[in-house]
Structures are given as structure tokens and as C-alpha cells.
Amino acid sequence: QVQLVESGGGSVQVGGSLTLSCAVSGDIFTRIILGWYRPVPGKQREFVARISSGGVINYKASVKGRFTISRDNDKKMVYLQMNNLQPEDTAVYYCNSFPSTVFVWGQGAQVTVAS
């Protein structure tokens, strides 16, 4: 059973930076595309960024140029480097498979950006 454990959240001022980490248990890591997600009011979690096992990357338009997703296949970790954070980035961030989120959601990592 795959478990997802996010970490690295916190509170920053506008323009600050944070790096989120997600540990993925199980042997499936190298075979799946992984993504970061965050809730949207009135909707389910929205896609923020995704990375394939071979390093193909896509971003939500509003974070492109500010966020960087990466993964370490040996450590079974996926990361989200977030720079120039804005108040609208405030959310709980989750990792999961992409495009279908097939794993049980972890507890997420809270990111709070104060203006």
C-alpha cells in the first residue's frame, strides 16, 4: 500500500520561499507520474505541478516561473520549491499520482503567505 507523507510547510511573507517534500512508500515510485495539488474553494484539489519518472514537467500557469518540481527516484521523494510566494498560494499542498489521484491522500503541508 502506497503512503504519502508531505512535509516542509510553513508561514512566510509575500515574496518568500518554501520547499515542500513528499515521501512515497512502496515499489511503484519509478513507474508513476507524481503531482502536487492544492484545494480550490468550492472545488476538489487543483493541479499545481507534475513530473514524470523521466523528468517531463508541467505547471499550472499561475505558478510557472515561481515553482519548481523535482523528484529523486532513489529516495522516492518528490519536491516542490516555491519562490516569490503570493497570498493566493496559501493552501494545504498535497502530493499524489497524476493525472488520476489513485492513492490515499496524506495529511498535506500547510503553506501560509502573509501580505
C-alpha positions, 0 to 999 in steps of 0.5 A: 500500500502506497503512503504519502507523507508531505512535509516542509510547510510553513508561514512566510511573507509575500515574496518568500520561499518554501520547499515542500517534500513528499515521501512515497512508500512502496515499489511503484515510485519509478513507474508513476507520474507524481503531482502536487495539488492544492484545494480550490474553494468550492472545488476538489484539489487543483493541479499545481505541478507534475513530473514524470519518472523521466523528468517531463514537467508541467505547471499550472500557469499561475505558478510557472516561473515561481515553482519548481518540481523535482523528484529523486527516484532513489529516495522516492521523494518528490519536491516542490520549491516555491519562490516569490510566494503570493497570498493566493498560494496559501493552501494545504499542498498535497502530493499524489499520482497524476493525472488520476489521484489513485492513492490515499491522500496524506495529511498535506503541508500547510503553506501560509503567505502573509501580505 
